[in-house]
Amino acid sequence: MSHTLSRLAAVIEARKPANGGDPEKSYVSRLFDKGDDAILKKIGEEATETVMAAKDARVSGEASKLLYECADLWFHSMIMLAQFGLTPDDVLNELARREGVSGIEEKANRKLAEREQAERRD
């Protein structure tokens, strides 16, 4: 994993109120303090802003706003991962697992696994 992602993940983890983060002093702590819904709402907002920036870049040929919005989306995604006990390494490992597997095949395998889990629950 990139050193930047590692450092950022460590800072995000330290900002959790359970780890001493102060919601009065830290935006990240405040998001954690508000809980899942606030974090997920922020992901939705950032995803929409990223899509809109990509559409603008398609027209203008200027991608700097897209880069900015994508960084925001990644940052907030890292907060979401931390909220659920996951790390950027977990995402990278999942991507590595999928490497060399066609997207169509991977999606079909995922649907099959979901069906099998549902059958086991029934």
ABEGO torsion letter per residue (X at the ends): XBAAAAAAAAAAAAABAAAGBBAAABAAAAAAAAEAAAAAAAAAAAAAAAAAAAAAAAAAGBAAAAAAAAAAAAAAAAAAAAAAGBBAAAAAAAAAAABGBBAAAAAAAAAAAAAAAAAAAX
